[in-house]
Amino acid sequence: MFLPTVDFLRHCLGVISMLGGASKILSPGPMAGMWPRLPSWFWVPAGLWEIVAGYLFLKGGEYLDTALALLFIFMGGVFCSVLYIKDENGFTLFSGRGKVGASGRFFILPGLIWSLMYYYILVAQSSKQESNMRPRNILVYMMIGFAWGMVCSSFGGGGGKATVQSNKKKEQ
């Protein structure tokens, strides 16, 4: 049975992050379609962020803590996109009523799995004295990413219909 080493896992995740970032820059259409309330300028900086974080993560060593901070901030933004940012009909992916239907509830799973892998690498590298980051910092970094996602969505074009809650307020 093949059990990947921590370095192998770190290298794979670094490359995947870099490829994900490149896709946001080169072809943002599919992502922009999923989150129309994010501004059009959002995708290039998000892609660059992910490329830099993935590259630093791939390098490891003295860059590991910076890479982990960037990646946990990015994951906070991912959670914001699933839990908070609404589509053009006013629903989040997690609500199960968004454009992908009930399967939108499962969009949070990749973010949770990725975060757990980053955490595993953090703990493994801390035991080898290669990381000085404390696990309690993870929540702070993720909250920063979540908050940034909220801010960016407020600059978006709105993407269409108002939320169900705001429609009810107008009727009253």
Salt bridges, closest charged atoms under 4 A:
ASP7 OD1 - ARG10 NH2 3.10
GLU50 OE1 - LYS24 NZ 2.72
GLU88 OE2 - LYS99 NZ 3.13
